[in-house]
Amino acid sequence: MECKIAFFGTKPYDENSFDLANEKYGFDIRYYKGHLNKNNLVLTQGVDVVCIFVNDTADASVIDSLAANGVRLLALRCAGFNNVDLKAAAGKVTVVRVPAYSPYAVAEFALTLMLTLNRKVHRAYWRTRDGNFALHGLMGFDMYGKTAGIVGTGKIAKILVRILRGLGMEVLGYDPYPDEEFAKETGMVYVSLEELYSRSDVISLHCPLTEETRYMIDRRSIARMKEGVMLINTGRGQLIHTNDLIEGLKSKKIGAAGLDVYEEEADYFYEDKSDKIMDDDVLARLLSFNNVVLTSHQGFFTKEALENIAETTLRNISDYMNGLPLGNEVKYVR
């Protein structure tokens, strides 16, 4: 049976990776550059599956329209699903995701942000391009012997822990469900969140976005951190209250921030806005700090990750169409 799939929010690299993976499946794929929202739902008429990414909208009204249009499956080509109203989807549209496409890619990118900020590589790059070879203002510190705090110890975090231990760092971990065997194996020590904040020279966030973790980094938690702490976020933008982060940067309580995500990223990330005036004052303020490196949610962006995303997404769809068990289904939990 032919399966028609509407892809939203696609870029050329998405089309290349999915076309290659689809040689094995033979699905009828239609690519759309625009993000899924209430204004383009007409494009979902007559299709079996809708495939979306992190900046597409799948709220209750969109879900209802998808179901009315005959869409049976919503396939996320990402791990996060906070942009989907699972309660609205229950009993109407099945939801699947890609739980892990390359934990190495994100872990390595978190390290990239740490080293870039520490050794001021971003500033040195622009200086030398202008013929300025002075070292003033570029001093960093040895990572060896410093303390890293890892919030959330899932697959990505565990890879990062091994990397940081290899650099000779002391690693503290926090997770409501600690893996004591892993901690013993690697030498990581589980501590309370309070202790992690107070002892860490570098803090890296690797926890999911839930009601409990939303804005976990705010004015109060920042106040408990070490003076000059480096903060890294490759998880979800709303883990950090951005205005409180800015205040922490201004007061120098936060010495540097590496952000691959931003709480209001949907209107900017993955798009070229270089010819437009930035109307997000908070984002503009963040970009004004020379001790902030902000990237466009690219931590996952490696050749291997794109291949895994395409293969897993299409396999999820194939399993659904063939009535097989869905190992990557996301269900609403009361």
C-alpha positions in Angstrom: 0.0 0.0 0.0 1.4 3.4 -1.0 2.1 5.7 1.9 2.0 9.5 1.4 4.1 11.6 3.7 4.1 15.4 4.1 7.4 16.8 5.5 7.3 20.2 7.1 10.2 22.6 7.9 12.6 20.9 5.6 16.0 22.1 4.4 18.1 20.8 1.5 20.1 18.6 3.9 16.9 17.0 5.1 15.8 16.2 1.6 19.2 14.7 0.7 19.3 12.4 3.7 15.6 11.3 3.5 15.8 10.7 -0.3 18.7 8.4 0.2 17.1 6.5 3.1 13.8 6.3 1.2 15.4 4.2 -1.6 14.8 1.2 0.7 11.1 2.1 1.5 9.7 3.8 -1.6 7.4 6.2 0.2 5.7 9.0 -1.6 7.3 12.0 0.1 6.3 15.7 -0.3 8.7 18.3 1.1 7.5 21.7 2.4 9.8 24.4 3.6 7.3 26.1 5.8 6.7 25.0 9.4 3.5 23.1 10.2 0.9 25.5 11.6 -2.8 26.2 11.5 -2.4 28.2 8.3 -1.0 25.4 6.0 -3.0 22.4 7.2 -4.5 22.2 3.7 -1.2 20.6 2.7 -2.0 17.6 4.9 -5.1 16.6 3.1 -4.8 13.3 1.4 -1.6 12.2 3.2 -1.2 9.3 5.7 1.7 10.7 7.7 3.0 14.1 8.7 6.6 14.5 9.6 7.8 17.5 11.7 10.8 18.9 13.4 11.4 21.0 16.6 10.0 24.3 15.4 6.7 23.0 13.9 3.5 23.4 15.8 1.3 20.5 16.7 -1.0 21.9 19.3 -4.6 20.7 20.0 -6.2 22.6 17.1 -3.5 21.4 14.6 -3.9 17.8 15.9 -7.7 18.0 15.4 -7.3 19.2 11.9 -4.7 16.5 11.1 -7.1 13.9 12.3 -10.0 15.4 10.3 -7.8 15.4 7.2 -7.2 11.7 7.6 -3.6 11.8 8.9 -3.0 8.7 11.0 0.6 9.2 12.1 2.7 12.2 13.3 6.3 11.3 12.9 8.8 13.5 14.7 12.3 13.5 13.2 13.8 14.6 16.5 14.0 13.4 20.1 12.0 16.2 21.8 8.2 16.3 21.7 7.3 19.3 23.8 5.8 21.0 20.7 3.2 18.2 20.4 -0.1 18.2 22.4 0.0 14.5 23.3 -3.3 14.7 25.2 -5.0 16.0 22.1 -3.4 13.3 20.0 -4.5 10.4 22.2 -6.9 8.2 20.3 -6.7 10.4 17.2 -3.2 10.5 15.8 -0.3 8.2 16.7 3.0 9.9 17.6 6.5 8.5 17.1 9.9 10.1 17.5 13.6 9.5 17.0 14.8 9.1 20.6 18.6 9.1 19.9 20.2 10.0 16.6 23.7 10.7 17.7 24.5 11.2 21.3 28.2 11.6 20.4 27.4 14.6 18.2 25.7 16.5 21.0 28.2 15.5 23.7 31.1 16.6 21.4 29.4 19.8 20.7 28.9 20.6 24.4 32.7 20.1 24.7 33.2 22.4 21.7 31.3 25.2 23.4 33.3 24.7 26.6 36.7 24.9 24.9 35.7 27.7 22.6 34.5 29.9 25.6 37.4 28.9 27.8 40.1 29.7 25.3 38.3 32.5 23.7 38.6 30.9 20.2 35.7 32.9 18.8 37.3 36.2 19.8 40.8 35.1 18.6 39.4 34.1 15.2 37.9 37.5 14.5 41.0 39.3 15.9 43.5 37.6 13.7 41.3 38.1 10.6 41.7 41.8 11.3 45.4 41.5 11.8 45.3 41.8 15.6 47.5 39.1 17.1 47.5 40.4 20.7 46.7 38.0 23.5 45.3 40.5 25.9 41.8 39.3 27.0 42.2 35.8 25.7 43.4 34.0 28.8 41.7 30.8 29.7 42.2 28.1 32.3 43.3 24.5 32.5 40.3 22.2 32.3 42.4 19.7 34.1 41.5 19.6 37.8 38.4 21.7 37.5 34.9 20.6 38.4 32.1 20.0 35.9 28.5 19.6 36.9 26.3 17.6 34.6 22.5 18.0 35.1 20.8 14.9 33.8 22.8 11.8 33.1 21.2 10.2 30.0 23.0 8.9 26.9 24.4 12.2 25.8 25.6 13.2 29.3 27.3 9.9 29.9 29.4 10.3 26.8 30.3 13.8 27.9 31.2 12.6 31.4 33.7 10.1 29.9 35.2 12.9 27.8 35.5 15.3 30.7 37.0 12.6 32.9 39.5 12.0 30.2 40.5 15.6 30.5 41.2 15.1 34.2 38.1 17.0 35.4 36.2 16.1 38.6 32.6 15.4 37.5 29.5 15.9 39.6 26.2 14.6 38.4 22.6 15.2 39.3 19.7 13.0 38.1 16.4 12.0 39.9 17.2 8.5 38.7 20.9 8.1 39.3 22.9 5.3 37.6 25.2 4.4 40.4 27.0 1.7 38.4 27.9 4.2 35.7 29.1 6.6 38.4 31.3 4.0 40.0 32.7 3.0 36.6 33.6 6.5 35.5 34.4 8.2 38.8 31.5 10.6 38.6 29.9 11.5 41.9 26.1 12.0 42.2 25.3 15.0 44.4 22.3 17.2 45.1 21.5 20.0 42.7 22.4 22.5 45.4 25.8 21.0 45.8 26.3 20.8 42.0 25.6 24.5 41.6 27.9 25.5 44.4 30.9 23.4 43.5 31.0 23.4 39.7 33.3 25.5 37.5 31.3 24.4 34.4 27.7 23.4 34.4 26.2 21.5 31.4 22.5 20.9 31.0 21.3 17.5 29.6 17.8 17.0 31.1 14.5 17.0 29.3 12.1 19.9 29.4 9.3 19.2 31.8 7.2 21.3 34.1 9.7 20.5 36.8 12.8 21.6 34.8 11.3 24.6 33.0 13.4 27.6 34.0 15.4 25.6 36.4 18.2 28.0 35.8 16.8 31.3 37.1 17.8 34.1 39.5 17.7 31.8 42.5 19.8 29.0 41.1 22.3 31.3 39.6 22.8 33.0 43.0 23.9 29.6 44.4 26.6 29.1 41.7 30.3 29.8 41.9 31.5 33.2 40.9 32.4 33.1 37.2 30.8 29.8 36.4 30.5 28.6 32.8 27.0 27.5 31.7 26.4 25.2 28.8 23.0 24.3 27.4 22.6 21.9 24.5 19.2 20.6 25.8 16.1 22.8 25.6 16.0 26.6 25.6 13.4 26.9 28.3 15.6 25.2 30.9 17.1 28.7 31.3 15.2 31.9 32.1 17.0 34.1 29.6 16.5 37.5 31.3 17.9 36.0 34.6 20.9 34.6 32.6 21.5 38.1 31.2 21.5 39.6 34.7 23.9 36.9 35.7 26.2 37.8 32.8 26.0 41.5 33.6 26.9 40.9 37.3 29.8 38.6 36.2 28.3 35.8 38.4 28.2 33.8 35.1 31.6 34.1 33.5 30.5 32.6 30.1 27.6 30.9 28.5 27.5 28.5 25.6 23.9 28.1 24.2 22.9 25.9 21.3 19.2 26.5 22.2 17.1 29.5 23.1 13.7 29.7 24.7 12.2 31.7 21.8 14.2 30.1 19.0 11.3 29.1 16.7 11.2 32.4 14.8 15.0 32.5 14.2 16.8 29.2 14.3 17.4 27.3 11.0 16.5 30.5 9.1 18.7 33.2 7.4 17.7 36.5 9.0 20.9 38.4 8.2 19.1 40.9 6.0 16.5 41.8 8.6 16.4 43.8 11.8 16.3 41.6 14.8 13.1 42.3 16.7 13.8 40.0 19.6 15.4 42.4 22.1 16.4 39.6 24.5 18.2 37.6 21.8 19.9 40.7 20.5 21.1 41.4 24.1 22.5 37.9 24.4 24.4 38.3 21.2 26.0 41.5 22.4 28.1 39.7 25.1 31.6 38.6 24.0 31.5 35.8 26.6 28.4 34.2 25.1 28.6 31.7 22.2 25.1 31.1 20.8 24.6 28.6 18.0 21.5 27.7 16.0 20.6 24.3 17.6 23.3 22.6 15.6 24.6 20.2 18.2 23.0 17.2 16.5 24.2 18.3 13.0 26.6 15.6 11.8 26.5 13.4 8.8 26.0 10.3 11.0 23.1 12.0 12.9 21.2 12.9 9.8 21.6 9.4 8.4 20.2 8.0 11.7 17.4 10.5 11.8 16.3 9.6 8.3 16.6 5.8 8.8 14.8 5.8 12.2 12.0 8.1 11.1 11.2 6.0 8.0 11.5 2.8 9.9 9.0 4.2 12.4 6.6 4.9 9.6 7.2 1.5 8.0 6.5 -0.3 11.2 3.2 1.7 11.7 2.0 1.1 8.1 2.8 -2.7 8.5 1.1 -3.0 11.9 4.3 -3.8 13.7 5.1 -2.8 17.4 6.2 0.8 17.7 9.2 1.0 19.9 9.5 4.8 19.5 5.9 5.7 20.1 5.2 8.7 22.4 2.0 8.3 24.4 0.1 10.7 26.7 0.6 9.8 30.3 -2.1 11.1 32.7 
